[in-house]
């Protein structure tokens, strides 16, 4: 008896777009991704696509449901705002043969991940590139979303009416994941929950749901051009975006550093947004809250990712001290002006 041979997800997607093997000039698998399956497909007619399909596994954090829905929202909103560095959606729809969600085909952006450029972009390029990045991120933050805050994919239900409600649901989810996966954290979950809740009042200062990428580490920033004339070629992987406080993007832009020290970025950001960022007590406390959230994700996700003992220990050593610092900043800032 002959068994049914399943069609690979990439083949199904390309078939749906009318693309056969003879139409493909090359296909490659970019490195650095940790969740969705990503393939770059270059066609014989010159079109250059990135195809994303959901992973076959189901072990994930609660917020990671239907991540490609978020990425479609990110790319679509950025395109409306004229952000040329963001990929354009070619096609996205549910994959009936997949139990894990939709697929996404989008245009490829030129360049290599920032951190892969030999020796870094270079002393001559770095200040200008940081300023250019600031302008690009400022344009993204000018985009206002629908009436509501949170993840477009709705992993916790519909968009929330307030940013406080949305962010509370986000942090509650990752803390629940920490309990489910018995993740190693520097404090008990109950203590972390109390620290975050005591500062939640500052979230009421955010009333506009801005477009937030929330994963702007160098691997998602493509740089193109020769040394001395390099430029930002792409801002990619918007699958973890949400509608919320633009300050949240400052975390991954200065992951284990302090965005206040990045004058070149802030100058470019100010030119794009029409005014300098004012680092008020509220902003600094919100910044600490978002740092705490991202660091929690980084620690908890090592369990469902099954990264192995060595990688988990490396993550612990690099992230846990920063989570402690962030929670300390939240605690100090949350007591001021509580209402």
N, C-alpha and C positions, 0 to 999 in steps of 0.2 A: 504494500500500500504506500503510495507516495504521499508525503506530508506537504503541508502548505509552507512555502518559503516566504517569510515576511519581507516586504520591500523596505529597504533602509529609509529612514526619515528624509535624508537629503535627496534621495532619488524621487520620493513622493513629491517633495516640494518643487523640484525642478520639472517634473512631469506636469505638475499643475500650471507651471508657467510656460509650458510648451518647449522646454529646453531638453534636448537629447544629448547623448554622449558626443555626437559629432559636432555639437555646438560649443563644447567646452574646450578652452585652450589650456586651462590649468585649474587645479584646485589645491588649496593648502589649508593647514590647520594652524591658526595663530596660537602662540603660547601665551600663558599668563592668566587665562580664564579659569574660574573655579566653579562655575555652576552650569550655565547652558552650554550646549554643544555648538561650536562656532566653526564655520568653514568659509573660506574666501574662494569665490568662484569667478574666474575671468573667462569671458566668452570670446569666441573667435571674432565677433563683430566689435570688440573693444569694450563692451559693458563690463563693469567690475562690481561685483556684489559681495556682500557678507550675508550668509544664511545662518540664522540661529534657530535651533530646535530645542525643546525642553529636554532635560536629562531623563534617562530612563529610571533613575532611582527616585525614591519617595522620601528619604530621610532629609529633612530640611527644617529651617526655622519657620515659625508661623508666618512671618511677613513675606516669605519667599514664594507664596502662592501666585501663579500666573505672572511671573516677573516680566514676561515679554509684553504684557498689556501695558505695564508702566513704560517700557522702552518706546512703544508706539506712541504713547501720549507725549513722552519727552521729545521725540524727533518731530512729531507733528506740530507741537506748540512752538518749538525752536524754529522750525521752518516758517511758520506764520510771522515770527518776529524778525525774519531775515538773518538768522544766525548761520552763516555760510559754512562754518566749520563742523556743523553737526550733520550726520548722515540723513539722507532722505529715504522715507519708506517707499519701497517698490511694491510690496504686497505683504499682507498679514491676515491670517484667518485661522479659525480652528482647524486642527488636523484630526479628522474623524478616526484615523487609525492610531492615534496616540492617546493614552490615558492621562497624559500630563499637561495638555494645553495646546496653545496655538504655536504657529511658527512665524518667523519674521524674516523677510528679505529686504535689505536696505543697501544703499549705495556705499561703496568702500571709500574711505577717506585716505588721502596720501600721507606718507610719512611713517616714521618709526616711533615706538613708545619713547617718551622723553628719557627715561632712565636707561635705555639701551644705546643712546647716542654716546659714542666713545668719549670717555672723559667728561661727560656732561656736555651741555650745549656750548660751554666755553665761556671764558671771562668776558669776551666782547658781546656774546649773544645773551647771556643770562639776564641782565637787567632789562634789556629790551623785550625779551620773551616773557618775563614775568609781568611787565606792564601790558603787553599785548594780551596775555592771558587774563589779566584783570579786566580789560575792556570787554573781552568775550564773555566772561562770567557775568559782568554787569549787564550785558545785553540779555543774557538768559534770565537774570533776576528781574528784568523789566516786564517779563511775561506774567500776567495775572491769570490764574486758573479759574475753573468753574466755581460756583458758590459752594465752598467746602474745602476742608483740609484733610490731608492724608494721602495714602497710596491709591492711585486710580484703579488698581486691580481689586481693591476692596477686600483685603484679607481679613479685616476685622469688621466688615460691614460697610455701609455707605460712607461717603465722605462726611466728616464731622463738621458741625456748625462752628466750632471754635478750635483754634490751634491748641489750646490747653487740652481739650477733650481728645484731639487727634494724637498729640504727642504722648499723653498719658496712656492711651491704648497701645501705642508703639512700644513704650518702655515696659508696660505690663506684659506684653507678648514675649519680649526677649527674656524677661525675668521668669516667666512661666516656662520658656524653653530651657533656661538654666536649671530649673527644678526637674523638668522632664528628663533632660540628658545628664543630670548630676554634674554639671560643669563646674570646674574649679574656678572660684572667684575669691578675691581678697577679703570679702566680708560676706556674711550671711545675706541671703536674698531679702529677708525682711528688713534688715538694716538699710540696704541700698534703696529699697522701695520707700522707706521713710524719708531718707535724705532727699530723694528726687521729689517726693510729694510736698515736702516742706518748702521747696523753692518754686513750685508750679505756678504760683501767682504771677511770676514775671512773664509767663507765656501769654497772658492776657494783653500784653503790650503789642502783640502781633495780630493785626486785623486784616491783612491782605495775604491771600494764598499765592505766594510766588512760586515760580518754577525752580525747584531745587534738585540738582543732580545727585549729590551726596556721595559720590564715589570718584572725586577728582584727584586721585593719586596719579603719579607720573605714568603708570602703565596705561591709563585711559586718556592721556594727552599725547597726540601724535605731533612730532616735529619734522619738518621737511626743509630742504635747502642745504646749501653748503655752509661750512663754518664762516661766521661773519655776516651771513645773510639768511640765517635760519628764521623760520616763522612757524606759527601754530597751524598744522595741517588738519587737525581733527580733534574734536571732543567726542569720545565714543562711550559705549556701554552705559547708556542711561537707564538701565533696567531697575536700578534701585532709587529712582527719583520719587519725589513726592511733592505735593503742594503744601508749602509751609513757610517757615522763616528763612529768608536768604542767608542769615548768619550761619545756618547749619552747614553750608558749603565751605565755610572757612576751616572746618575741622580737617577734612581730607586734603585741603590745599596746603595745610601745614601740619601734617598728621601728628608728629611727635614734637612739634615746635610751637611757636607762638605767632599767629598771623599778624599781630601788631608790629612785629619786627620786620615784616616783609613790605618795606616801603615802596618798592617798585610795583608790586602787585596792587597795593592799595592806591597808588597814584593812578594807575591805569583804570582801576575800578571806579575811582572818583570821576575821572573824565567821562566814563561811560554812563554813570548814574546821575551826574550833575551835581555831585557834592561829596565831600569827604565823609568817611565812616566815622561816626562819633562813638567812641568806646565808653559808653555810659555804664553805670553799675548794672543796669538791666541787661544790656547787651553782653557784658562779660559773664553774668550769671547764666544767661541763655546759652552762650558759647560753651560754658562748662557743662551744662546739661547735655548738649549735643555731643560733646567729647565723650561724656559718660556713656551715652547711648551707643556710639560707634565702637568704643572700646569693649563694651559688653558684648556686642555682636561678634567682634573679632575673637573674643575668648570663648564664647559659647559655641560658635560654629565649628570649632575644631573637633567637637564630638561627633555630630552627624556627618561631617566631612571625612571622619576617620583618617586624619592626617598622619597618625602614628605618634608614638611617644616622643621621639626626638623633635619633630616639628611642633608638637603641642607644647613641649617645654620651651622651645625657642620663642614661641608666641607668648607664653606666659611671662618669660623674662623680659620681653620687649614691651608688652602691653600692660601687664598688671600694675607696675609702678605708676604709669600714666593714668590708669583708671583711679587709683588711690588719690593722685593729685587732683584729678578732675572732680571727684566726689568731695574732696576737701574744699575746693573752690565753690562748688554748689552749696555746700553747707554754710560757708562763710557769707556768700552772697545772698542766700535764700532768706536769711534772718533780717536783712535790711529792707525796710519798707514793706513788710508783709501785710497783706490785706485780704 
